[in-house]
Amino acid sequence: MGGNFPPKIFDLYSILKGIFVMIHKFKQLGYNIVLDVNSNGVHLLDDCAYDILDHIDEKMAEECPSELISKLSYPEDDIRESYAELYQLYKDGALFTEDDYERYTGTKVKSPVKSMCLNVSHDCNLRCEYCFAETGDFGGDRCIMSPETGKKAIDFLIKNSADRVNLELDFFGGEPLMAWDTVVQTVDYARSIEKQHGKNFRFTITTNGMLLTDDKIEYINREMSNCVLSLDGRKEVTDRIRKTVNGKGCYDIIVPRFQKLVENRGDKDYYVRATFTKYNLDFTDDVLHMRDLGFEQLSAEPVVTDLKMPYAITEADLPRVFSEYDRLCEVMSERTENKFNFFHFMVDLNQGPCAIKRLRGCGCGNDYVAVTPNGDIFPCHQFVGIDEWKMGNLYDGTFNNDIKDTFAGTHVYSKQGCRDCWAKFFCSGGCNANSFIYEGDINKPHKLSCEMQKKRLECALALAADRAVKEQG
């Protein structure tokens, strides 16, 4: 046996068998980890088995090849035993499995619209430097959505959801609490008609917390199935880049309000979402600070922006970012108290997403759309303001199904480099908006985002393996 692994080969999960074979090897948390990409099988190997994989391919013979003995420095009996265990995984369809998805390459999987980002406010009471929405106005006039438009958005979602029962709507901005009356009237309207249409609405709200009051906290905790709370971590980090209109910091205002909301939320979902930049590449300290504030559901997203911006993360920063992900991963593995969930380190190896989700990802422009205050429809909130991607308008009744078809045919086999990437079934090709904005093509993944995503996935898989090993004792 190698290292501290209980069995010689520990198989966490394996499903799906089918033409293109791929495995991914990496070391994390002291484990030798192998992902069988097409089966989703994750294996912990001892050193001998791990090194054998460098010298064999997907056409495994039942008997250990004699040349392996001379290529490796392990005792012959260990090599033969490890090879036999690898061969058994191969026979069980958990190693070197074939790709059963690529045959769907030419298929456009159209879906009813089931979720919506409702931009109730194209205005914000903060002026965060890195804001993709250009400090809240999305490059246009500052404005608030009327309740009438919110209700029309509900009608649109019901009409275009076909037989989908569960529908999702995220109140977004800008800052949605600036359009509070529209939020309340939209929720009330949806609740008043959902049963007659056989629908069930699930609402989410994303807020910077500046306008949170006791009555809004009570309402959000009652009506919103999830809420996203924007905070970048430590006071000095948050106040440096998330400033009020008059140039002051927001940390001291929002933290106690977020704490009160979470303390009264019960078992309903929430997460505190940070954005880290070049200014705080030690973002583990921000994650741990937020945990110390009492928050257990956490996220820290890397900023995606023009590389000319002083806070931009560049390719030169990647080694530092990767080492910080390693540090956070180790902290989460070692903690026995004050545990927390980190959004990017969460991966489901028991069921995972359905096949369509694995191929296409978020559903942008196909089963998910965004609506602006004037009723314009876009593929998602990050496409808002890019006129060539406007899909229609609630008031004139238009909806461009050609754009919908484009996104229905966008998947990991249409995107450059994704077919040959080990992470494709976890990231599903990445963010279409980032691809278009920073690479000029929805089918050309954003390179920096890809590299960080792959590192996060390695940490996520390692933590899943670590938990399983510890549970087995």
C-alpha positions as CSV (number, residue, x, y, z in Angstrom):
1,M,0.0,0.0,0.0
2,G,1.1,3.6,-0.6
3,G,0.7,6.5,1.7
4,N,-2.2,6.4,4.2
5,F,-4.8,4.8,1.9
6,P,-7.1,2.2,3.6
7,P,-7.6,-0.1,0.6
8,K,-5.1,-0.3,-2.2
9,I,-7.7,1.1,-4.6
10,F,-10.6,3.0,-3.3
11,D,-13.5,3.4,-5.7
12,L,-15.8,6.2,-4.8
13,Y,-18.2,6.1,-7.7
14,S,-18.6,4.9,-11.3
15,I,-21.4,5.1,-13.8
16,L,-22.0,5.4,-17.5
17,K,-20.3,3.3,-20.1
18,G,-20.0,4.0,-23.6
19,I,-15.9,6.0,-27.6
20,F,-13.4,8.6,-26.4
21,V,-11.3,7.4,-23.4
22,M,-9.8,9.8,-20.9
23,I,-8.4,9.7,-17.3
24,H,-7.0,12.5,-15.2
25,K,-4.3,11.9,-12.6
26,F,-3.4,14.4,-9.9
27,K,-2.1,14.6,-6.3
28,Q,-4.0,16.5,-3.6
29,L,-4.3,16.3,0.2
30,G,-1.7,13.5,0.1
31,Y,-3.7,11.3,-2.1
32,N,-2.9,9.9,-5.6
33,I,-6.2,10.6,-7.4
34,V,-7.4,9.3,-10.7
35,L,-10.6,10.5,-12.4
36,D,-12.0,8.3,-15.1
37,V,-13.6,11.1,-17.1
38,N,-16.4,9.3,-18.9
39,S,-17.6,7.2,-16.0
40,N,-17.2,9.8,-13.3
41,G,-15.2,7.2,-11.4
42,V,-12.8,8.6,-8.8
43,H,-10.1,6.3,-7.5
44,L,-7.4,6.6,-4.8
45,L,-4.3,4.6,-5.7
46,D,-1.1,3.7,-4.0
47,D,2.1,4.9,-5.6
48,C,2.7,1.7,-7.6
49,A,-0.8,1.7,-9.2
50,Y,-0.6,5.4,-9.8
51,D,2.7,5.1,-11.7
52,I,1.6,2.1,-13.7
53,L,-1.0,4.3,-15.4
54,D,1.8,6.2,-17.0
55,H,2.8,3.1,-18.9
56,I,-0.5,1.6,-20.0
57,D,-3.4,2.7,-22.2
58,E,-7.1,2.0,-22.6
59,K,-6.5,-1.4,-24.2
60,M,-5.6,-3.3,-21.1
61,A,-4.6,-7.0,-21.4
62,E,-5.7,-9.4,-18.7
63,E,-2.1,-10.3,-17.9
64,C,0.4,-7.7,-16.7
65,P,2.7,-6.8,-19.6
66,S,6.2,-8.0,-18.9
67,E,7.8,-4.7,-20.0
68,L,6.1,-3.0,-17.0
69,I,8.4,-4.9,-14.6
70,S,11.5,-3.4,-16.1
71,K,10.0,0.1,-16.4
72,L,9.1,0.5,-12.7
73,S,11.2,0.3,-9.6
74,Y,8.6,-1.5,-7.4
75,P,8.9,-5.2,-6.5
76,E,7.5,-7.4,-9.2
77,D,4.8,-8.9,-6.9
78,D,3.5,-5.3,-6.1
79,I,3.4,-4.4,-9.8
80,R,1.5,-7.5,-10.7
81,E,-1.0,-7.1,-7.9
82,S,-1.6,-3.4,-8.7
83,Y,-2.0,-4.1,-12.3
84,A,-4.6,-6.8,-11.5
85,E,-6.6,-4.3,-9.5
86,L,-6.4,-1.7,-12.2
87,Y,-7.6,-4.4,-14.7
88,Q,-10.5,-5.2,-12.5
89,L,-11.6,-1.6,-12.5
90,Y,-11.3,-1.6,-16.3
91,K,-13.4,-4.7,-16.6
92,D,-16.0,-3.2,-14.2
93,G,-16.4,-0.1,-16.4
94,A,-14.7,2.3,-13.9
95,L,-11.4,2.9,-15.7
96,F,-10.7,3.8,-19.4
97,T,-14.4,3.9,-20.1
98,E,-15.7,5.1,-23.5
99,D,-17.5,8.3,-24.2
100,D,-21.2,7.6,-24.7
101,Y,-22.1,11.3,-25.1
102,E,-20.3,12.4,-28.3
103,R,-22.9,10.7,-30.5
104,Y,-25.2,13.5,-29.5
105,T,-22.8,16.2,-30.9
106,G,-25.2,17.3,-33.6
107,T,-28.3,17.3,-31.4
108,K,-29.9,20.5,-30.3
109,V,-31.6,19.9,-27.0
110,K,-34.2,22.5,-26.8
111,S,-35.8,23.1,-23.4
112,P,-38.7,25.1,-22.1
113,V,-37.8,28.3,-20.2
114,K,-37.8,27.3,-16.6
115,S,-35.7,30.0,-14.9
116,M,-35.3,33.7,-15.1
117,C,-33.0,36.5,-13.8
118,L,-35.2,39.5,-13.3
119,N,-33.2,42.6,-13.3
120,V,-35.5,44.7,-11.2
121,S,-32.9,47.4,-10.8
122,H,-30.5,48.9,-13.2
123,D,-29.2,51.1,-10.4
124,C,-27.1,50.5,-7.3
125,N,-26.2,52.2,-4.1
126,L,-22.6,50.9,-4.3
127,R,-20.0,51.6,-6.9
128,C,-17.9,48.4,-6.8
129,E,-14.9,48.8,-9.1
130,Y,-15.1,45.3,-10.6
131,C,-18.8,45.3,-11.3
132,F,-19.6,43.5,-14.6
133,A,-22.8,45.6,-14.7
134,E,-20.8,48.8,-14.8
135,T,-21.7,49.8,-11.3
136,G,-25.3,48.7,-11.7
137,D,-26.6,50.5,-14.9
138,F,-25.4,47.8,-17.4
139,G,-24.1,50.6,-19.6
140,G,-27.4,52.4,-19.9
141,D,-29.7,54.7,-18.0
142,R,-30.2,54.1,-14.3
143,C,-33.7,52.9,-13.8
144,I,-36.1,50.6,-11.7
145,M,-38.4,48.0,-13.1
146,S,-42.1,48.7,-12.7
147,P,-44.4,46.2,-11.0
148,E,-46.2,45.8,-14.3
149,T,-43.1,44.6,-16.0
150,G,-42.4,42.2,-13.2
151,K,-45.9,40.7,-13.6
152,K,-45.4,40.4,-17.4
153,A,-42.2,38.5,-16.7
154,I,-44.1,36.0,-14.6
155,D,-46.7,35.6,-17.4
156,F,-43.8,35.1,-19.9
157,L,-42.2,32.4,-17.7
158,I,-45.5,30.6,-17.2
159,K,-46.3,30.7,-21.0
160,N,-42.9,29.5,-22.1
161,S,-42.3,26.8,-19.4
162,A,-44.4,24.2,-21.2
163,D,-45.1,21.4,-18.7
164,R,-42.4,22.4,-16.2
165,V,-43.9,22.6,-12.8
166,N,-41.0,24.1,-10.8
167,L,-39.9,27.5,-12.0
168,E,-37.1,29.7,-10.6
169,L,-36.8,33.5,-10.6
170,D,-33.8,35.5,-9.2
171,F,-34.3,39.1,-8.3
172,F,-31.2,40.8,-9.5
173,G,-29.6,44.1,-10.3
174,G,-27.9,46.5,-9.7
175,E,-29.3,46.3,-6.3
176,P,-32.8,44.7,-6.2
177,L,-33.7,46.1,-2.8
178,M,-33.9,49.5,-4.5
179,A,-36.9,48.1,-6.4
180,W,-38.5,46.6,-3.3
181,D,-42.1,47.4,-4.2
182,T,-41.6,45.6,-7.6
183,V,-40.1,42.6,-5.8
184,V,-43.1,42.2,-3.4
185,Q,-45.7,42.8,-6.1
186,T,-44.1,40.3,-8.5
187,V,-43.9,37.6,-5.8
188,D,-47.5,38.3,-4.7
189,Y,-48.7,38.1,-8.3
190,A,-46.8,34.8,-9.0
191,R,-48.2,33.3,-5.8
192,S,-51.8,34.3,-6.8
193,I,-51.7,32.5,-10.1
194,E,-49.2,29.7,-9.8
195,K,-51.7,27.0,-8.7
196,Q,-54.2,27.7,-11.4
197,H,-51.4,27.1,-13.9
198,G,-49.9,24.1,-12.1
199,K,-46.7,25.9,-11.3
200,N,-44.5,26.3,-8.2
201,F,-42.2,29.3,-8.0
202,R,-38.9,29.3,-6.2
203,F,-37.5,32.8,-5.6
204,T,-34.0,33.9,-5.0
205,I,-32.6,37.4,-4.3
206,T,-29.1,38.7,-4.6
207,T,-28.3,41.8,-2.4
208,N,-25.5,44.0,-1.2
209,G,-27.4,44.5,2.1
210,M,-27.2,48.2,2.2
211,L,-31.0,48.6,2.4
212,L,-31.8,45.6,4.5
213,T,-34.2,46.3,7.3
214,D,-36.0,44.1,9.8
215,D,-39.1,43.9,7.7
216,K,-37.2,43.1,4.5
217,I,-35.2,40.4,6.4
218,E,-38.4,38.8,7.6
219,Y,-39.9,38.9,4.1
220,I,-36.8,37.4,2.4
221,N,-36.6,34.6,5.0
222,R,-40.3,33.8,4.4
223,E,-40.5,34.1,0.6
224,M,-37.1,33.5,-0.8
225,S,-35.9,29.9,-1.2
226,N,-32.3,31.2,-1.5
227,C,-30.5,34.4,-1.0
228,V,-27.0,35.5,-2.1
229,L,-25.3,38.1,0.1
230,S,-22.4,40.0,-1.4
231,L,-19.4,40.5,0.9
232,D,-15.7,40.3,-0.1
233,G,-14.4,39.2,3.3
234,R,-12.2,41.2,5.6
235,K,-13.1,44.8,6.3
236,E,-10.1,46.2,4.5
237,V,-10.7,44.0,1.4
238,T,-14.4,44.8,1.2
239,D,-14.0,48.5,1.8
240,R,-11.2,48.9,-0.7
241,I,-13.3,48.0,-3.7
242,R,-17.0,47.9,-2.6
243,K,-17.6,51.6,-1.9
244,T,-20.8,53.6,-1.5
245,V,-21.7,56.4,-3.8
246,N,-19.9,58.9,-1.6
247,G,-16.7,56.8,-1.6
248,K,-17.1,55.3,1.9
249,G,-16.8,51.6,2.8
250,C,-19.8,49.4,3.3
251,Y,-18.5,46.6,5.6
252,D,-19.7,48.0,8.9
253,I,-23.2,48.7,7.5
254,I,-23.8,45.3,5.9
255,V,-22.2,42.7,8.1
256,P,-24.6,43.0,11.1
257,R,-27.5,43.0,8.7
258,F,-26.3,39.9,7.0
259,Q,-25.7,38.2,10.4
260,K,-29.2,39.0,11.5
261,L,-30.7,37.6,8.2
262,V,-28.7,34.4,8.5
263,E,-29.4,33.9,12.2
264,N,-33.2,34.1,11.4
265,R,-33.1,32.1,8.2
266,G,-33.4,28.6,9.8
267,D,-32.6,25.8,7.3
268,K,-33.3,27.8,4.2
269,D,-30.5,28.1,1.6
270,Y,-28.2,31.1,1.4
271,Y,-24.6,31.8,0.7
272,V,-22.3,34.7,1.2
273,R,-20.5,35.5,-2.1
274,A,-17.1,37.2,-2.3
275,T,-15.2,38.3,-5.3
276,F,-11.4,38.1,-5.0
277,T,-9.1,40.2,-7.1
278,K,-5.3,40.8,-7.5
279,Y,-5.6,42.8,-4.3
280,N,-6.4,39.8,-2.1
281,L,-4.9,36.7,-3.6
282,D,-4.7,35.5,0.0
283,F,-8.5,35.0,-0.2
284,T,-8.5,32.0,2.1
285,D,-8.2,34.6,4.9
286,D,-11.4,36.2,3.6
287,V,-13.2,32.9,3.5
288,L,-12.1,32.1,7.1
289,H,-13.0,35.7,8.2
290,M,-16.5,35.2,6.9
291,R,-16.8,31.9,8.7
292,D,-15.7,33.6,11.9
293,L,-18.6,36.1,11.3
294,G,-21.0,33.1,11.6
295,F,-21.5,32.3,7.9
296,E,-21.3,28.7,6.9
297,Q,-22.3,28.8,3.2
298,L,-19.5,30.6,1.4
299,S,-18.2,31.4,-2.0
300,A,-15.2,33.4,-3.4
301,E,-15.3,34.0,-7.1
302,P,-12.3,35.2,-9.1
303,V,-12.9,38.5,-10.7
304,V,-13.3,38.3,-14.5
305,T,-12.5,41.6,-16.2
306,D,-10.4,43.4,-18.7
307,L,-6.8,42.4,-18.1
308,K,-5.8,46.1,-18.2
309,M,-7.6,46.8,-14.9
310,P,-5.3,47.1,-11.9
311,Y,-7.3,44.5,-9.9
312,A,-7.4,42.0,-12.8
313,I,-6.2,38.4,-12.2
314,T,-3.8,37.5,-15.0
315,E,-2.1,34.4,-16.2
316,A,1.0,35.4,-14.1
317,D,-1.2,35.2,-11.0
318,L,-2.3,31.6,-11.5
319,P,0.4,29.9,-9.5
320,R,-0.5,32.1,-6.5
321,V,-4.2,31.5,-7.0
322,F,-3.6,27.7,-7.2
323,S,-1.5,27.7,-4.1
324,E,-4.3,29.5,-2.3
325,Y,-6.9,26.9,-3.4
326,D,-4.5,24.3,-2.1
327,R,-4.3,26.1,1.2
328,L,-8.1,26.4,1.5
329,C,-8.5,22.8,0.6
330,E,-6.1,21.7,3.3
331,V,-7.9,24.0,5.9
332,M,-11.3,22.4,5.0
333,S,-9.8,18.9,5.3
334,E,-8.2,19.5,8.6
335,R,-11.1,21.3,10.3
336,T,-13.1,19.3,12.8
337,E,-15.0,22.3,14.2
338,N,-16.4,25.5,12.7
339,K,-16.8,23.7,9.4
340,F,-18.2,25.4,6.3
341,N,-19.2,24.7,2.7
342,F,-17.3,26.4,0.0
343,F,-19.4,26.7,-3.2
344,H,-16.6,25.8,-5.7
345,F,-15.4,22.8,-3.7
346,M,-18.8,21.1,-3.7
347,V,-19.2,18.2,-6.1
348,D,-21.9,15.4,-6.1
349,L,-20.4,12.0,-6.8
350,N,-23.5,10.1,-5.8
351,Q,-25.9,11.4,-8.4
352,G,-24.5,14.5,-10.1
353,P,-26.2,16.5,-12.8
354,C,-28.3,14.8,-15.6
355,A,-26.7,14.1,-18.9
356,I,-28.0,17.3,-20.5
357,K,-26.6,19.4,-17.7
358,R,-23.3,17.7,-18.0
359,L,-23.1,18.6,-21.7
360,R,-24.5,22.1,-21.7
361,G,-24.2,23.6,-18.2
362,C,-26.3,26.6,-17.0
363,G,-28.9,26.7,-19.7
364,C,-28.1,30.3,-20.7
365,G,-30.4,31.4,-23.5
366,N,-32.2,28.1,-23.7
367,D,-34.0,27.3,-20.5
368,Y,-32.7,30.4,-18.7
369,V,-33.2,34.1,-19.7
370,A,-32.7,37.5,-18.1
371,V,-35.2,40.4,-18.3
372,T,-34.3,44.1,-18.0
373,P,-36.4,46.9,-16.4
374,N,-37.9,47.9,-19.8
375,G,-38.8,44.3,-20.6
376,D,-35.9,43.4,-22.9
377,I,-35.0,39.7,-22.9
378,F,-31.4,38.5,-23.0
379,P,-29.7,35.0,-22.7
380,C,-28.5,35.8,-19.2
381,H,-27.7,38.8,-16.9
382,Q,-24.2,39.0,-18.2
383,F,-25.4,39.4,-21.8
384,V,-27.6,42.3,-20.8
385,G,-26.8,45.4,-22.9
386,I,-25.1,43.5,-25.7
387,D,-27.6,44.3,-28.5
388,E,-26.7,41.5,-30.8
389,W,-27.8,39.0,-28.2
390,K,-31.2,40.7,-27.4
391,M,-33.8,37.9,-27.7
392,G,-37.0,40.0,-27.6
393,N,-39.2,42.1,-25.4
394,L,-42.1,41.4,-23.0
395,Y,-44.2,44.3,-24.3
396,D,-44.0,43.6,-28.0
397,G,-44.3,39.9,-27.5
398,T,-41.1,39.0,-29.4
399,F,-38.8,36.1,-28.6
400,N,-36.0,35.1,-30.9
401,N,-36.0,31.3,-31.2
402,D,-33.0,31.4,-33.5
403,I,-30.8,32.6,-30.6
404,K,-32.5,30.0,-28.4
405,D,-31.5,27.4,-31.0
406,T,-27.9,28.6,-30.9
407,F,-27.6,28.0,-27.2
408,A,-29.5,24.7,-27.4
409,G,-26.7,23.6,-29.7
410,T,-23.9,24.9,-27.6
411,H,-22.2,22.2,-25.5
412,V,-18.9,20.7,-24.6
413,Y,-18.5,19.1,-28.0
414,S,-19.1,22.4,-29.8
415,K,-16.7,24.5,-27.7
416,Q,-13.0,24.7,-28.6
417,G,-10.8,22.5,-26.5
418,C,-13.6,21.1,-24.3
419,R,-13.8,17.7,-26.0
420,D,-10.2,16.9,-24.9
421,C,-10.5,18.4,-21.4
422,W,-10.8,16.2,-18.4
423,A,-13.1,18.7,-16.6
424,K,-15.7,19.0,-19.3
425,F,-18.5,17.0,-17.6
426,F,-18.1,19.1,-14.4
427,C,-17.8,22.6,-15.8
428,S,-20.0,21.9,-18.9
429,G,-17.9,24.3,-21.0
430,G,-17.9,27.3,-18.7
431,C,-19.7,30.6,-18.9
432,N,-21.0,31.5,-22.3
433,A,-21.0,35.2,-21.5
434,N,-17.4,35.2,-20.4
435,S,-16.5,33.3,-23.6
436,F,-18.2,35.9,-25.7
437,I,-17.1,39.0,-23.8
438,Y,-13.4,38.1,-23.4
439,E,-12.8,35.6,-26.2
440,G,-15.3,36.9,-28.8
441,D,-17.1,33.6,-29.3
442,I,-19.5,31.6,-27.1
443,N,-17.8,28.5,-28.3
444,K,-14.3,29.6,-27.2
445,P,-14.0,29.1,-23.5
446,H,-12.3,31.8,-21.4
447,K,-8.8,30.5,-20.8
448,L,-8.2,32.0,-17.3
449,S,-11.5,30.9,-16.0
450,C,-10.9,27.3,-17.3
451,E,-7.5,27.0,-15.6
452,M,-9.0,28.2,-12.2
453,Q,-12.0,25.9,-12.6
454,K,-9.8,22.9,-13.2
455,K,-7.8,23.6,-10.1
456,R,-11.0,24.1,-8.0
457,L,-12.4,20.8,-9.3
458,E,-9.2,18.9,-8.3
459,C,-9.7,20.3,-4.8
460,A,-13.4,19.4,-4.8
461,L,-12.7,15.8,-5.8
462,A,-9.9,15.5,-3.3
463,L,-12.2,16.7,-0.5
464,A,-15.0,14.3,-1.6
465,A,-12.5,11.5,-1.5
466,D,-11.1,12.7,1.9
467,R,-14.6,12.7,3.4
468,A,-15.3,9.2,2.1
469,V,-12.1,7.8,3.5
470,K,-12.7,9.4,6.9
471,E,-16.3,8.1,7.0
472,Q,-14.9,4.6,6.4
473,G,-12.5,5.1,9.3
